[in-house]
Amino acid sequence: QVQLVESGGGLVQPGGSLRLSCAASGSPFSSYYMSWYRQAPGKERELVAGISEIDGRTKYADSVKGRFTIFRDNDKNTVYLQMNNLRPQEQAVYYCLAESRKSNAVWGRGTQDTVSA
């Protein structure tokens, strides 16, 4: 089963940028649909972005379109989330999700993104 480890979270000022990484191991990375979710305190976990393992097509939450970009590097077994112009309300724990064609789902443990002046 694939294992996921997120990194790249930290403290950033409003309007700043972060790039999150999700490194996979234990299974061929290219066979998984990869997604980023986030969960703020007291709120439900929500989809931020996803990228297909078949054709590389992406999808985004309406709130992040034009500011966030998801992309993957199969050679490095890593998926990234580039976040620009961050807003304070986007402070959250960001989670990486891997979904196989067999409908298996594996979550990473999350990385904290703090947006504060």
N, C-alpha and C positions, 0 to 999 in steps of 0.2 A: 504494500500500500504506500502511496506517495506521502511524503512528509513535507510540510511547508513551514518556512521560517520567514517572518516579515522583519524588515529593518528599514531604517531611514527616517523614522519618526523623530520628533523633537520639538523644540520651541521655535516658533516663527512669528514674526509680527504680522498684523493684518495687512493684506496686500502683498505679502511675501510669497515665496515658493518653496515647495518641498518635493523631493522625488522619493517615493516609497519603492522598496524592492521586496519581492517574494521569491525566495530561492526554494526550489523543489529538489527532492532526492528520493531514491527508492523505487522509482517507476519512470518510464519514458515520459518526459514532460510534454512533448509535442502532441500527445494523445488526449490532452485535457483542455476543456473549455475553462478559461480562467476569469475570475471576477474579483473585484474589490468591493467590499462592503464596509460600512462604518456604523458605529453605535455610540451615541452620546449618552451621558448619564440621564436616566429617566426616560429615554426614548427607545423606540424599537430599532433593531438593526435594519439598515436600508441599503439597497443596491446603489453603488456609485458608478461602476463601469464594468463592462465585460468584453472579452475578446474571443473569437472563435478559433479553434484549433484547425479547422478545415480551410477557411478562406481568409482568416484574419479580420473579418468584419467585426466592428465594434458597436457597442451601445453605451449610452450614458443616461444618467438621471438628468431630468430637465434642468435641475438647479446647477449642474456643473458643466453643461454644454458650453463650449467655447473657452473654458478655463482649464479643464482637466483633459489629459490624454493617457490612454492605456496602450501599452505596447509590450511585446514579448521578444525575448531572445532565446530561441530554442537551444542554441549551442551552449548557452550558459545556464540553461534550465531556470530561467528567471523571467518573471513578469514584473512590469513597472507601472507605477501610476505617477505621472507628472502633474503636480497640482500648482496652478498659478493663481495669483490674486486671491489668496485665501481669506476667508471671512471668519470672524470670531465664532459664529455659530457652527462652523465646520470643525471645531475642536472635538475630537472623538478618538476612540480606538478604531483603527482601520484593520480589517481582516481580509486575508486572502482566501479564496475558495477555489478548489479544483474539482471539476465534475467530469467524469468519464462518460464514454458512450454507453456504458452499462448502467448508467444512472447512479454511480457511486459518487459520494460527495465527501470531501475532506477539507477541513478548515485549519488555517493556521491559528496561532495563539494570539495574534494581534500586535500592533505597534501603536504607541500613543502619539497622537499629533496634537500639540498644544499651540493654539493661536491666541497670542496675547501681546499687548503693548508693553 
